[in-house]
Amino acid sequence: MSAQATQQDADLTVVIGLEVHVQLETETKIFCGCSTDADESEPNTNTCPVCLGLPGALPVLNEGAVEAAVKVGKALDSEIPEETRFHRKNYFYPDLPKNFQITQYDEPICQGGELEVTVEGDRRGIGIERAHLEEDPGSLQHVGGSIDTADYTLVNYNRAGVPLLEIVTKPDFRSPDEVRAFLAKMEEVLEYLGVFDSTRDGSLRVDANISLIEADKRDGELGEEALAAANRTEVKNISSHKGAEKALAYEVTRQRNAIQRGRGVEQETRHWDESRGITVSMRSKEEEKDYRYFEEADLPPLQVADWKERIDIPELPAARRERFREEYGLGEEAASKLTSTKQVADFYEDVAEAFDPDLAATWVADNLLGELNYRDMAITDVADRLDEFTRLVELVDEDEITVKNAEEIVLREMLDEGEDPDTVVEREGLEKTGGDAVASAVADAIDENPDAVEDYHDGQDDALNFLVGQVMAATGGSADPGTVNQLLREQLAD
């Protein structure tokens, strides 16, 4: 297989492959009954003899982790084999108390697959090499600095044993922005599947392998031999989409500068120091043989062939986005906003059941999400207030309050004060002013502002806006601006 290359700086092509470590959303760890709620617990309290690797403790596989892995495999169009098994990966890290990691080697639970991404309007598939289950190590806290400058390091084993799915891509990326787009799409799919919680600290972590390779000058292609011969730098400790793009952009520049100065690029593992915006060398890059894989004797082979058929997955974001365009007649931008998360899409469909789809889209995609983003809130923070939000849209739809007051007063006070819309409307006196009162306010504005009336008749459009403002002030903002505009034009035409 050869990958089409994009030429950069004559004949140097960026080649990137990812290892995406996803914490699966289960209540207990992958091989024991300890809670996975590490963030809310005191350090080193969610532990037991199994996840600490004490002598005589035996692992028991968490069925929920296997089901989650199969769901991801189906979403990525991976092959689920007849049988999968676990191995021991041997190495010493301070955050892995057993000195080995229970993982999968040559018989992973998901094999092959693809995820389509869009970058600057171009769609293409990123190949998936494999996805395998394993246990997460503990976490390290570097005190007094970063990994290479800290005074000392603390170890918290609460995370040790949390189920991980490591998704390994093919070396199909040709730029850091493609990586960022892929991670955003992957996280979106994982959240729709209900197997992942992005709010958990460290729930998605990325190791990236990156090389700058000389492409064939005749056709710009990269052959297998060139890919295999290239020295790869592995960048660790990437924990966000933006961080991945920044880390890889830095590493591209570092490697290109080294090559241009006649120095080789070492095959090594480097740490992304987000605070300084640089990568620092950690150690020489291990090879597969260094891990001394052998079969995990305490876990029997797992028969999973029939799981793919009996485990269902929900409608995925791309399919739901297309359905929103077809079923509700939404444009590309609105459909994308309304399917950004499964929770947003569910909320929109609940509102669209009661109102015109375009009206529902405006209120959810523009008004509600805009106000939530401003407050650093998410749709999950108001999911239990669907009835109140629906009532607000109803007040506008039935012409009981103005759109302006609904957007700028009622919605904001609902979010800031936690009040229901009817309470805000009554307290602020926002019920729409009746027809006679509006007509009277229009007549008063004309009588009290002869200069503005004269300017209007002289063709100055701003004069009409001034008069509309006078009427809106007189009615406390409760008149409909469109109605006021129309009444003014009619009376000024007489």
Beta strands, then each sheet from edge to edge (+ up, - down):
strand 1: 3-4
strand 2: 12-23
strand 3: 83-84
strand 4: 87-90
strand 5: 100-103
strand 6: 110-111
strand 7: 114-119
strand 8: 122-135
strand 9: 139-143
strand 10: 152-156
strand 11: 163-169
strand 12: 204-214
strand 13: 221-222
strand 14: 233-238
strand 15: 268-273
strand 16: 278-284
strand 17: 294-295
strand 18: 302-303
sheet 1: 1+ 13-
sheet 2: 6+ 8- 11+ 2- 12+ 14- 15- 16+
sheet 3: 3+ 18-
sheet 4: 5+ 4- 17+
sheet 5: 6+ 8- 7+
sheet 6: 9+ 10-
end
